[in-house]
Amino acid sequence: MGKLESDFQSGLITELKEIYKDPYNDVVTKFEDIQGFPDILILHGNKWAMLECKKSEHEAHQPNQDFYVDILNKMSYASFIYPENKERVLNELQSALPT
């Protein structure tokens, strides 16, 4: 039985808080207010990124998720993230928001 999305997301938030840990420069939080909006917001200095967690590469996308990830990625950085692409996305994230 695979990991639940919430388990993957919780571990990912913990890992992101280790990468972006300056209390005067960084905020990592879960975002839940808008249906389809990405799960995780990362604020780093004057830059930001958003990540939409999925438990696997093949998990279905909810309405509006593709729209928001696409438009937010054009504005700054946004991506779907799941165990199969986690290392690639974290590398891209660190290029977009260098620590």
N, C-alpha and C positions, 0 to 999 in steps of 0.2 A: 504494500500500500504506500503510495507516494505521500510526500509532505503536503499539508494543507497550505493554501496561499497565505493564510494568516501567520503560519509558522515561518514560512520563507520571508514574509514581509517583516516580521518582528526581528528575526536575525539580521536582515539587511539593514534595518534602521539602527540596530546596535552597531553594526560594522561601519555604517556611514557616520555615526556619531564619534567613532574612533578616528576616522579620516578627517572630518570637519569638526574639530573639538575646541576651537578657540572661542571662549564664551563672549568675547567682545566683537567677534567677526562672523560667527557661524551659527546657523539655526537649522536643525533637521527636525521635521515634524510630519505627522500624518495629516492628510488633508481629506475631509469627508463631506464638504458642504454642497458640492455641485455634482449631480449624477453624470457619470462618465468622465469626470475630471481625474487626472492622475492622482495616485495615492499619496505620494511622498513629495514634499516640498523641501528643497535644500537652498538656503540663503547663505551666500559666502561673500562677505564684503559687499561690493556693489553688483554682484552677479547672482544668478539663480538657476536652478534646474528643477525638473519634475520627473518622477519615475512612476510608471504604472506597473505594479507587481502582478505576475501571473505565476501559478504553481508549475506550469510547464509551457513549453513552446507551442503546444497544440491546444491550449485552453481557449475557449471562445471569448471573443471580445464583446463587451456590453455596448449598448447603443451610445454613441457619441465618443467612445474612447479613442478610436482612430482619428476622428476629427480633432479632438483636443491635443493628443500627442503630436499630431502633424503641425497644427498651428503654433503650439508652444515651442516645438523644436525650431520653427522658423524664427521665433522671437529670441530664443536663448538656446537651451538644451532640454530636450524631453525624449524619453524612450520607454518602450516596454522593456521590462527586465524579468527574467526567469532563470532558473538554475542553469539552463543550457547556454545562455549568453551573458551570464553575470560578469565574468572576467572582462569580456569585451566592453560591456557597457560601463563598468567601473573605470576601465582605462580611458574610454571616451569622456566620461564624467570628469576625471582628473585632468584631462586636457582642457576641457571647457571651464573647469573651476580649479585651477592649480592651487595646491596647498603650500 
